[in-house]
Amino acid sequence: METSQLFRDSHFVSIAAINGACAGAGFSWACACDIRIGAENALFRAGFLTAGLSGDFGGTWLLPRIVGSAKARELYLMNEKIRAEEAIRIGLISKIIPARGETFQQEVHKIAQEMATAAPLALKRIKANLVDADRTTFQEHLDIEAERHTRCGYHEDAKEAGTSFMQKRAPRFKPVHERAKWDYSRL
């Protein structure tokens, strides 16, 4: 069960790439990921009712937060399969990619690469803000968000983002593995 929490609470962004059937624990794990991308042939089903089980890996907690309570209840209690088109309509996935050949894997990899080249501190802090949103009141969240925003603004990544914008070039952020250990600990 801790795997779902690791996906959700890690400071790394997790992407569920669903190419085919996604049911049971796999469905719950996909819900725990930050971003879910489906191939055009993706099929989703909670699947627990058929197996005589009540759900696992946090899916019953996660799904209502993704698609809303009524739709989550429908998916778990009626145990229907949904295709990629319905999954994107209800917000379960954010994108549909063709499943032909290596296209799906290449497109998902491209999305992951775009995130990997983003400002590491900003990416980490955005994810922390989103995770904390479930744990804090709105007022508490505003304070936490403002603190992180300010700290990001003083970081070298913000300077590089501003410089690259003014120079009309892509930013060149220092990868985490190239940063000094003390610098990474401050991220």
Disulfide bonds with the S-S distance in Angstrom:
none
